[in-house]
C-alpha cells in the first residue's frame, strides 16, 4: 500500500478562491450536487455536501476511512437506493436533469453513469458476454456484427483487446486481477456512459496493474467524466485534475488538485495530505 504522501513542497502558492482556480474550473459542469445529505436510519452519513464536477476530467474524492466519500459517490448513480433504510436529500443534477426526480428511470441513469467497484467483479460469463451484457439489455445492437463492433471497441478503449482477442469465449473470471478490472471498465463503457464512477478501483491490484489502470484513466478522461474514490494520495495527485477532501461526512474543501496538494485552505486537509492523520 502507498505510504502517506510527503509534505507539499510548493507552499508559497497563493490561493484565493477554490471555485476559480485550476484548469478544471473552466470546464463545463457535468454533475452538480446541491446540499446533499445521506442518512442510514438515524446515522447522518453525509452532511450538506455541495460540489460541481467538471466535464471530461478526473475528480478524486479523498479522506480517511469512513468519511463518506464512497457513500457520496454512490449517490451519483443512486446505488444507495439498494440499501435498506438509506435516505438521500438535496439535489444532484446530471447536466440539467435531477437524478432523484420520480420520473427518472434508474436503469437508464445507470447507463449514463457507469460504475467500477473496488474489487473486480466480472460476471460468470465469457469475456465477450461480459462486455455485451449492457448493450443487449439496452438494445444498442441490432445485429451480431454491431455487437461485435461494440465489444471490440469497448475492449480497445479499456486497453484489453490485444490481450484477449483470441479468447473472447473464455470466462472473464479466468483473467488476472488487473485484466478483470479492465474488463469491468470495458463493461461499463460498452453502454456509452457519460460519467464513470470508480470506487478505489486499484486497491486490490498490484503496482503494475495499478499503473495500467491509471494510464487508462488518463486516456478515458478525454471522452468521459470520471470520479474516483482513492485512499492513495499519490494516486489522486497522479490521475486527477480536481480533488475533494471529505472528513466525518463533510466536504471540507475542493479545488484543482495542484492547489489542494500544495496550499489547501483548511488545516485538516493539510494534515491529511501530509500524513498526520488518516
SULGI-V357037 format. One record per residue. N is the residue number from 1. RES is the residue in three letters. PHI is phi in whole degrees, -180 to 180 (999 if undefined). D_CENTER is the distance of its C-alpha to the mean C-alpha in whole Angstrom. Layout:
<<N & RES & PHI & D_CENTER> <N & RES & PHI & D_CENTER>>
//
This chain:
<<1 & UNK & 999 & 20> <2 & UNK & -66 & 19> <3 & UNK & -85 & 22> <4 & UNK & -54 & 21> <5 & UNK & -63 & 21> <6 & UNK & -67 & 25> <7 & UNK & -57 & 26> <8 & UNK & -56 & 25> <9 & UNK & -107 & 28> <10 & UNK & -115 & 27> <11 & UNK & -78 & 28> <12 & UNK & -85 & 31> <13 & UNK & -68 & 28> <14 & UNK & -88 & 29> <15 & UNK & -119 & 26> <16 & UNK & -116 & 28> <17 & UNK & -140 & 25> <18 & UNK & -61 & 21> <19 & UNK & -73 & 21> <20 & UNK & -115 & 23> <21 & UNK & -102 & 22> <22 & UNK & 89 & 20> <23 & UNK & -66 & 19> <24 & UNK & -63 & 16> <25 & UNK & -65 & 18> <26 & UNK & -80 & 20> <27 & UNK & -74 & 18> <28 & UNK & -59 & 18> <29 & UNK & -81 & 16> <30 & UNK & -97 & 13> <31 & UNK & -126 & 12> <32 & UNK & -129 & 15> <33 & UNK & -101 & 15> <34 & UNK & -129 & 19> <35 & UNK & 54 & 20> <36 & UNK & -87 & 18> <37 & UNK & -120 & 19> <38 & UNK & -129 & 19> <39 & UNK & -122 & 22> <40 & UNK & -107 & 22> <41 & UNK & 64 & 26> <42 & UNK & -89 & 27> <43 & UNK & -78 & 24> <44 & UNK & -94 & 23> <45 & UNK & -86 & 19> <46 & UNK & -126 & 18> <47 & UNK & -124 & 20> <48 & UNK & 58 & 20> <49 & UNK & -82 & 17> <50 & UNK & -130 & 17> <51 & UNK & -160 & 15> <52 & UNK & -108 & 14> <53 & UNK & -105 & 11> <54 & UNK & -72 & 13> <55 & UNK & -73 & 13> <56 & UNK & 49 & 12> <57 & UNK & -153 & 11> <58 & UNK & -111 & 8> <59 & UNK & -111 & 8> <60 & UNK & -102 & 8> <61 & UNK & -101 & 8> <62 & UNK & -123 & 12> <63 & UNK & 149 & 15> <64 & UNK & -66 & 17> <65 & UNK & -56 & 17> <66 & UNK & 79 & 17> <67 & UNK & -84 & 16> <68 & UNK & 110 & 14> <69 & UNK & -66 & 11> <70 & UNK & -72 & 9> <71 & UNK & -60 & 12> <72 & UNK & -67 & 11> <73 & UNK & -56 & 7> <74 & UNK & -68 & 10> <75 & UNK & -67 & 12> <76 & UNK & -76 & 10> <77 & UNK & -125 & 11> <78 & UNK & 59 & 14> <79 & UNK & -67 & 13> <80 & UNK & -67 & 15> <81 & UNK & -59 & 18> <82 & UNK & -83 & 19> <83 & UNK & -99 & 20> <84 & UNK & -63 & 23> <85 & UNK & 85 & 24> <86 & UNK & -86 & 21> <87 & UNK & -133 & 21> <88 & UNK & -119 & 19> <89 & UNK & -122 & 21> <90 & UNK & 94 & 21> <91 & UNK & -123 & 19> <92 & UNK & -128 & 16> <93 & UNK & -105 & 16> <94 & UNK & -106 & 15> <95 & UNK & 57 & 17> <96 & UNK & -108 & 20> <97 & UNK & -96 & 19> <98 & UNK & -77 & 19> <99 & UNK & -69 & 17> <100 & UNK & -95 & 19> <101 & UNK & -63 & 22> <102 & UNK & -61 & 25> <103 & UNK & -79 & 25> <104 & UNK & -75 & 21> <105 & UNK & -82 & 21> <106 & UNK & -65 & 18> <107 & UNK & -62 & 18> <108 & UNK & -69 & 18> <109 & UNK & -60 & 15> <110 & UNK & -74 & 13> <111 & UNK & -76 & 14> <112 & UNK & -77 & 13> <113 & UNK & -124 & 10> <114 & UNK & -80 & 9> <115 & UNK & -143 & 7> <116 & UNK & -120 & 7> <117 & UNK & -93 & 9> <118 & UNK & -61 & 10> <119 & UNK & -103 & 14> <120 & UNK & -53 & 14> <121 & UNK & -134 & 16> <122 & UNK & -62 & 18> <123 & UNK & -69 & 20> <124 & UNK & -76 & 24> <125 & UNK & -135 & 25> <126 & UNK & -69 & 25> <127 & UNK & -56 & 23> <128 & UNK & -59 & 24> <129 & UNK & -68 & 24> <130 & UNK & -60 & 20> <131 & UNK & -76 & 19> <132 & UNK & -77 & 22> <133 & UNK & -56 & 21> <134 & UNK & -64 & 19> <135 & UNK & -57 & 21> <136 & UNK & -64 & 24> <137 & UNK & -61 & 23> <138 & UNK & -93 & 22> <139 & UNK & 63 & 25> <140 & UNK & -85 & 24> <141 & UNK & -130 & 27> <142 & UNK & -93 & 30> <143 & UNK & -132 & 32> <144 & UNK & -62 & 31> <145 & UNK & -63 & 31> <146 & UNK & -65 & 28> <147 & UNK & -66 & 26> <148 & UNK & -57 & 27> <149 & UNK & -67 & 26> <150 & UNK & -63 & 22> <151 & UNK & -62 & 22> <152 & UNK & -63 & 23> <153 & UNK & -61 & 21> <154 & UNK & -66 & 18> <155 & UNK & -67 & 19> <156 & UNK & -66 & 20> <157 & UNK & -62 & 17> <158 & UNK & -89 & 15> <159 & UNK & 57 & 18> <160 & UNK & -123 & 19> <161 & UNK & -54 & 22> <162 & UNK & -63 & 25> <163 & UNK & -86 & 25> <164 & UNK & -126 & 25> <165 & UNK & -61 & 27> <166 & UNK & -96 & 30> <167 & UNK & -141 & 29> <168 & UNK & -65 & 27> <169 & UNK & -87 & 29> <170 & UNK & -81 & 28> <171 & UNK & -64 & 26> <172 & UNK & -64 & 22> <173 & UNK & -72 & 23> <174 & UNK & -88 & 25> <175 & UNK & -79 & 23> <176 & UNK & -68 & 22> <177 & UNK & -58 & 19> <178 & UNK & -66 & 17> <179 & UNK & -67 & 18> <180 & UNK & -61 & 17> <181 & UNK & -67 & 13> <182 & UNK & -68 & 14> <183 & UNK & -64 & 16> <184 & UNK & -66 & 13> <185 & UNK & -67 & 11> <186 & UNK & -61 & 14> <187 & UNK & -62 & 15> <188 & UNK & -68 & 11> <189 & UNK & -85 & 13> <190 & UNK & -64 & 16> <191 & UNK & -98 & 16> <192 & UNK & 55 & 15> <193 & UNK & -72 & 12> <194 & UNK & -97 & 12> <195 & UNK & -129 & 8> <196 & UNK & -121 & 5> <197 & UNK & -96 & 3> <198 & UNK & -129 & 3> <199 & UNK & -101 & 6> <200 & UNK & 48 & 8> <201 & UNK & -68 & 8> <202 & UNK & -112 & 11> <203 & UNK & -67 & 13> <204 & UNK & -101 & 16> <205 & UNK & -111 & 16> <206 & UNK & -79 & 19> <207 & UNK & -59 & 19> <208 & UNK & -68 & 20> <209 & UNK & -65 & 17> <210 & UNK & -61 & 15> <211 & UNK & -61 & 16> <212 & UNK & -64 & 16> <213 & UNK & -65 & 12> <214 & UNK & -64 & 12> <215 & UNK & -62 & 15> <216 & UNK & -64 & 13> <217 & UNK & -59 & 10> <218 & UNK & -64 & 12> <219 & UNK & -73 & 14> <220 & UNK & -68 & 12> <221 & UNK & -66 & 11> <222 & UNK & -67 & 15> <223 & UNK & -123 & 14> <224 & UNK & -133 & 11> <225 & UNK & -88 & 8> <226 & UNK & -119 & 5> <227 & UNK & -123 & 3> <228 & UNK & -123 & 3> <229 & UNK & -92 & 6> <230 & UNK & -142 & 9> <231 & UNK & -89 & 13> <232 & UNK & -101 & 14> <233 & UNK & -63 & 15> <234 & UNK & -63 & 16> <235 & UNK & -66 & 13> <236 & UNK & -58 & 11> <237 & UNK & -67 & 15> <238 & UNK & -76 & 15> <239 & UNK & -103 & 11> <240 & UNK & -105 & 10> <241 & UNK & -102 & 13> <242 & UNK & -129 & 12> <243 & UNK & -129 & 12> <244 & UNK & -123 & 12> <245 & UNK & -105 & 14> <246 & UNK & -106 & 15> <247 & UNK & -153 & 18> <248 & UNK & 53 & 20> <249 & UNK & 83 & 18> <250 & UNK & -106 & 19> <251 & UNK & -85 & 16> <252 & UNK & -71 & 19> <253 & UNK & -166 & 18> <254 & UNK & -145 & 16> <255 & UNK & 178 & 17> <256 & UNK & -60 & 16> <257 & UNK & -58 & 15> <258 & UNK & -57 & 19> <259 & UNK & -73 & 21> <260 & UNK & -63 & 18> <261 & UNK & -93 & 19> <262 & UNK & -114 & 23> <263 & UNK & -154 & 24> <264 & UNK & -65 & 22> <265 & UNK & -75 & 24> <266 & UNK & -98 & 24> <267 & UNK & -62 & 26> <268 & UNK & -64 & 23> <269 & UNK & -64 & 21> <270 & UNK & -59 & 23> <271 & UNK & -65 & 24> <272 & UNK & -70 & 21> <273 & UNK & -63 & 20> <274 & UNK & -91 & 23> <275 & UNK & 83 & 23> <276 & UNK & -75 & 26> <277 & UNK & -154 & 24> <278 & UNK & 133 & 21>>
//
